[in-house]
Amino acid sequence: MGGADKNLKIKGEVIKTIQKYCKKVILLPGTGTNKLIRSYLPDGKAGKLQAKGWKQVKTLSEAVTLAHNLAKRGDVILLSPGFASFGPPPGGFRNEYDRGAQFVRLIKKLK
């Protein structure tokens, strides 16, 4: 999850849904990610992220590798960014199609 903020409101329902359905959340860099963290941890103590099953990474490759290492048989690794895909490398992509294609390539390399 993560990416560029498009000045959309992050509602409490998003956080509740993530907490209810996700074992782990791996965050890609971006202004939207920063906004999400501030929303999730209003006290600003980002160190609490890991304790809650959230982890920040710098690249999609790092995210896929971490997700693969954390997953157990029967788990689902889902790319669900929640934010725009554009931005400077290493976290940014040309567009959402580029982001999805890179994700698929990285997953196929795991086999």
N, C-alpha and C positions, 0 to 999 in steps of 0.2 A: 504494500500500500504506500501511497505517497506521490509527490509530484508538485506541480506548480499550482498555487492558489489562484482562483479566478474570482476572488472576492465573494464567494458563496458562504452563507452562514453554515456553521457546523452545529447541528442540533444535538441535543442530548440523546435523541433516539439512535443516532449513529453510534455513539459510544456504547449505549446499552446493547445494541444489536451485535457489535463486535465482541463485547464481553460475553454475551450469551452463546454465540455460535463459533467463536474462534479459540482454538487452543493456544495458538501463538500468532503474533502479528509482527511481520518484518517490514520495517519502514525504509523506503527509499528517500534520498535527500530531496528537499524542495521547500518552498515557502508554504505550501499547503500542509506538508508534514509538520512544519514548525507550528502552524496554527492548530493543527489537530492535537499536538502534544500539549500546547498551552490550554486547550479546551479540556483535555483529559486529565492534566495535572495542573490545576489552577495555581497551586503553590509554587510551580516552577521547578520542582525537584525532579529533573529528568532521570536521575539515578533510580527512581522508583519504577521506571519503565520495565526494566528487566525482571523485577520481582513480580510484575503483573503479566509476564509473558510477552512483552513487547521488546523488540531489538532493532536498533538502527544500524544500517549498513550504508556503504558508499556507492555500490554498483548493483545492477540487476544480477550480474554473475555471482556476486557475493550473496545476494538474497536467495537465489536458486540453490546454491550450494548449501547454505545454512538451512533452508527449508527441507532439503533432501536429507540432511544429517539429522534433523529433528523429527522427521516423519517416521511413523511406525506403520506397519502393514495395515491397510484399510483407511489410512488418512488421505485427505485430499489436499493437494497443493494448488491453491487458487491465486491467479494474478487478478486482483481486484483493486486497482490503484485508487479510485475515488477522487482523483485529481487529474489535472491536465498533464499531458506527456511532454510538453515542450520545456526547454530549459537548457542550460549549458551542460556539457558532459562533465563528469561521468554519469550523472543521474538523468540527464535530459535525453530526449529522443526526437527524431524529426516529426513524428506524429504518433497517434495511437496505434496505427498499423505497424509502424516500425517497432514500437514497444512490444506489441504482441508477437511479431515475427521473431524478435530477439529472444523473448521468453520461450517460444516453442523450440528454437534452435538449442537453447541451453538445456531444456528438459530432455530433448532427444540425445544430447551428448551424455546424459546420465545413464543411458541404457547400455 
